């Protein structure tokens, strides 16, 4: 189950959810793309709350470090 993550308004990110038990981050982009990032630890997920830019934080701490899987809006692989 993905719990919503609070973050600063973003020009690229619509919403995010985190499943701490599975260490998975679901990101819905405003472009309509959705990605599931595997291997995101709790500390990294909590970092979005205080990050001045969610997009920059995502790029610096998640995109190049975790497995990315394209998914539908419900988090199912496509």
HUKAQUI-V593420 format. One record per run of one state. SS is the DSSP state (a for helix, b for strand, c for the rest). FROM is the first residue (numbers start at 1). TO is the last residue. If there is no record, write none. Layout:
BEGIN
ss: <SS | SS>
from: <FROM | FROM>
to: <TO | TO>
END
This chain:
BEGIN
ss: <c | b | c | b | c | b | c | b | c | a | c | a | c | b | c | b | c>
from: <1 | 3 | 5 | 13 | 20 | 24 | 30 | 34 | 39 | 42 | 51 | 54 | 64 | 67 | 72 | 77 | 78>
to: <2 | 4 | 12 | 19 | 23 | 29 | 33 | 38 | 41 | 50 | 53 | 63 | 66 | 71 | 76 | 77 | 78>
END
